[in-house]
Amino acid sequence: MRILILSADYPKFLRDLYLSHPGLAEASYAEQMAARNNSLFGVADFYSRNFRAHGHEAQEIHINNAGRLLKDLLHLFRKCDLLLL
């Protein structure tokens, strides 16, 4: 099964995350997601990690992170056979 989990983070959390990790906004998508998940805020990667552990393909998108994280994610989508509207 393929699973896509959409999450939104509180703006104050995002501000604090990036302020507490200098240079994170310029880091790669993977590095930003690791820092976000390592914070253990909200659901972190609990859902997707456990879906993958049970043999499913799972990905998370944090839809309100307007920084490089979202821009990098859109770049990844452009490489896929998906239609974005």
KEDRENGU-308112 format. One line per field, with one value per residue (C-alpha): residue in three letters; chain; z, y, x. Coordinates in Angstrom, 3 decimals. Example, Ala and Ser with C-alpha at 12.3 -4.5 7.8 and 13.67 -1.06 7.14 Angstrom:
2
residu ALA SER
chaine A A
c3 7.800 7.140
c2 -4.500 -1.060
c1 12.300 13.670
//
This chain:
85
residu MET ARG ILE LEU ILE LEU SER ALA ASP TYR PRO LYS PHE LEU ARG ASP LEU TYR LEU SER HIS PRO GLY LEU ALA GLU ALA SER TYR ALA GLU GLN MET ALA ALA ARG ASN ASN SER LEU PHE GLY VAL ALA ASP PHE TYR SER ARG ASN PHE ARG ALA HIS GLY HIS GLU ALA GLN GLU ILE HIS ILE ASN ASN ALA GLY ARG LEU LEU LYS ASP LEU LEU HIS LEU PHE ARG LYS CYS ASP LEU LEU LEU LEU
chaine A A A A A A A A A A A A A A A A A A A A A A A A A A A A A A A A A A A A A A A A A A A A A A A A A A A A A A A A A A A A A A A A A A A A A A A A A A A A A A A A A A A A A
c3 0.000 -0.748 1.912 1.870 5.208 5.141 8.275 9.261 11.926 14.171 12.846 16.271 16.209 12.730 13.758 16.868 14.939 12.365 14.950 17.067 14.065 12.274 8.576 8.561 6.045 3.534 4.301 2.035 2.216 3.989 6.578 7.278 7.661 9.991 12.190 12.162 13.048 15.680 17.504 18.230 17.927 17.153 15.300 14.035 11.670 13.863 11.285 8.204 9.990 11.305 8.000 6.352 9.105 8.095 4.416 3.100 1.117 3.199 2.879 4.910 3.699 6.047 3.935 5.651 5.717 3.052 3.231 1.283 2.594 0.540 -2.474 -2.457 -2.148 -5.169 -7.077 -6.208 -7.392 -10.748 -11.265 -10.658 -12.941 -10.906 -12.100 -9.788 -10.026
c2 0.000 3.567 6.142 9.920 11.713 15.449 17.404 21.046 22.488 25.436 28.586 29.197 25.686 26.250 29.619 28.100 25.080 27.206 29.693 26.895 25.273 27.932 27.125 24.660 26.721 26.209 22.497 19.721 18.382 15.239 17.245 19.522 16.584 14.851 17.961 18.342 14.674 14.643 17.375 14.769 17.569 16.422 13.134 13.549 10.596 8.071 7.169 6.912 5.133 2.442 2.031 1.453 -1.009 -3.036 -3.111 -0.126 2.815 5.938 9.599 12.689 16.223 19.194 21.466 24.799 24.923 27.579 27.546 25.436 22.250 22.818 24.108 21.009 18.775 20.411 19.874 16.170 16.006 17.482 14.443 12.061 10.995 13.052 15.801 18.801 21.152
c1 0.000 1.184 0.362 0.739 0.365 -0.330 0.507 0.633 2.889 2.163 3.868 5.485 6.970 8.421 9.875 11.463 12.776 14.576 15.843 17.305 19.058 21.140 21.492 18.594 16.608 19.443 19.852 18.585 15.051 16.277 18.238 15.275 12.895 15.367 15.611 11.831 11.249 14.007 12.118 9.403 6.845 3.311 3.369 6.967 7.466 5.668 2.999 5.198 8.043 5.704 3.868 7.277 8.224 5.167 6.118 4.153 5.459 4.783 5.719 4.879 4.397 4.250 2.105 2.654 6.437 6.915 10.700 13.127 11.525 8.373 10.309 12.524 9.495 7.857 11.100 10.942 7.313 8.277 10.506 7.595 4.750 2.278 -0.018 -0.010 -2.961
//
